Amino acid sequence: MSVPADRSSYRVRLQNLPKRVSKSDLLHLIPSLLEHLSLPTSSFHACKCPQAMGFAVITFTSEADKISFMKAFSADVELKGTLDFGLLLKDKVFKPGQTKATDQDSNAEASADAAPSSSENKRGREDTWDEPVTTLEIKNKLTPLHEAYLSPQQTGESYAKYKKTVAAKACLVKITKACRKAYIAKIEAWNGSVKRKFQKKKNQMTPEENLRAVKEFGEQGTIPRWLEKDNRCVEFCKAGGGKVLTDERFVFYRNKCEFNVGLGMDSSSSKKPRSEGDSEGAESSSRNLKVGFMVRGWDGPTCSPDACYNVPTIMTEIALDLETNILNPKSSYDPITYAGFYRMITVRVGREREGGVRGVMVIVQHTAPMGGVKGDGEDFTGIMEEDKAKMVKAWKGKIWEVDGSRRCSDVMELGLLKDVEEGGKYEITDLVYQEFNKVSNPDPNHPVQIVYGNKFVTDDILNCKFEVSIGAFFQVNTSCANILYQQAIDEVKAVKEEGKKLVAFDVCCGTGSIGICLLKNGACDRVVGCDISIPAISDANRNKKLNGLDEDCSFIAGKAEDVLRDQIKDEQASQTKGTKVKYVAVVDPAREGLHNDVLKCLRQNKDINTIVYISCNPEKSLVNDAAFLCGPKSKKNPAQPFVVKSVQGVDMFPLTSHLEIVCVFERKGYVVGGADEVEVKR
Ligand SMILES: C[S@@+](CC[C@H](N)C(=O)[O-])C[C@H]1O[C@@H](n2cnc3c(N)ncnc32)[C@H](O)[C@@H]1O
């Protein structure tokens, strides 16, 4: 059989798989999936699953086979219900020659809540350019729940109910199912081993040994009360009947957006230019540079962000200014051919400064000016310098008076906003360039070049001030972050005990924002944080001083899986004798969840009995991590398990399907029969 050189268009991504799925699991699963869908097993060619990533890439024998699979899969409503983890199919765009599904891919997805997902995208699909993109299509892509919010009849579920369903059902039921599964497997194994043990030793055991074995069997051989039924966990948690928290500002809430610099549709020509010889394309290219979102994926047109409910007006105005007045029309980047110069424009709005003016940072990401990504492209040095000079001239010192009423009247009519709360005064205080030549996204430590201004923006959460560097993470909905962090404060305060010092380990602390808010608001007495990002940790170290908390905070840069264990040990060793200390962990990992070593460290440390877990991926990584923290004891994992104490949803991304969850795990001196109310005695 001849093997085609490039099978990139034959691949799909199967998501929501259990994190620990192996290739051999998949080799069983895929043929049975195909059988279930009445498709020939011969259509399957190969599969890959990166370790502990919870997804797999399946390659079919042809593109037609892939399309048949996708159609059958999407049409099969039952399928999702029958599989424990609710599989999700994603027609991920694989670049020509790309065979590997990497970590970077999922990071790119993680940051894509501003940008459209590429779920319906197909490489080289010509119909992405056939029809003009409508504003409804843009809205559906970026704020897919706008219709559920506006007209409950259309989806049969109101917006609030949908979000609550995600919080209570999808997350909690999945946690319960995953934990129950682990207990059931353990019990089955235990039954077998106990039986063997008894049969072997029946006559040699003393009555005491016999009693001990029976007791052990009793403890290990029973499902904990909170996991008795698949939905039992819900009864223990607030979100089962509770409301998702929101600040009720459903529009224009993002403080950061990443705009693609691509080509927009032209009424005179819908064909995308592909080469210099393509005169029709070249003509439309000169008119079509667009700054916005790629609603139809990497090979589709770039669209104006004006129709997006979650993008503030100042950002849409900056995008428009760039595309009409500043950027050279021949300089957009093509992610398929890697040709071109400007890749992405990030706009970040900061806090209000003196005179009611809000500072804005613009980051221009581009390829190498000489030769581009592959090194053999055009020389953009002149264009770069020219455009940069235009930006400085037009922006530096200019106050933008933004009239938000145009977009407000639209959303007020729809009931998304009560008052005109948009627009105001802005100044682009910082302009930064970043050269990036690889295919995916730069890591947080990637260098930048300051054109004018600073390397960071400033913002406030609760009553704390933060400086945030370019590569550092910061919550994208600042006003809702107040609610999220207040929730964390309340949960940590609940651990505090009179006469005892409370130390909070802020795992994946970013710029130190959660820990600093905890400390400043009296929830704990000391914060010890770690984060993989060096710029974020230098921000955290500046931010603790900015908030007058230098003495009681310690932040270090490093992967949590490498540094947390020693950080905890050092902190415990540093306590003066006689001090009564309690410890709590607040974890806020990226979408992939916590590394196994971090989970092990938290579960094994008997001094940490409460974990406040903030998750932006409650249906996947939170479920997997909960299964580890709450799963049965084993030889590898002998420490007492945690139970889920509460789950609270916070609507950080209104009108999208994303939901932030604050899940509190508490370690209980669990014994059969409901003693899960007893604290661990040490
Ligand atoms: C969702 S953000 C939370 C940041 C911060 N807690 C906040 O609220 O702003 C996740 C953070 O995890 C960090 N991170 C990712 N992988 C990590 C790892 N292996 N070890 C430590 N931190 C990590 C990222 O740099 C990022 O700052």
The ligand as a Gaussian input file, in Angstrom:
#p B3LYP/6-31G(d) Opt

LIG

0 1
 C       -4.925000      29.757000      35.663000
 S       -3.379000      30.502000      35.928000
 C       -3.573000      31.042000      37.590000
 C       -2.633000      32.116000      38.042000
 C       -3.001000      32.830000      39.327000
 N       -3.351000      31.917000      40.378000
 C       -4.081000      33.847000      39.106000
 O       -5.202000      33.686000      39.587000
 O       -3.818000      34.855000      38.435000
 C       -2.358000      29.117000      35.975000
 C       -0.929000      29.395000      36.318000
 O       -0.257000      28.136000      36.373000
 C        1.069000      28.340000      35.968000
 N        1.623000      27.005000      35.659000
 C        1.424000      26.245000      34.574000
 N        2.093000      25.075000      34.709000
 C        2.703000      25.099000      35.909000
 C        3.537000      24.194000      36.611000
 N        3.870000      23.021000      36.096000
 N        3.984000      24.544000      37.825000
 C        3.659000      25.748000      38.363000
 N        2.888000      26.654000      37.739000
 C        2.403000      26.335000      36.533000
 C        0.970000      29.321000      34.834000
 O        2.185000      30.005000      34.643000
 C       -0.159000      30.243000      35.338000
 O        0.367000      31.354000      36.004000

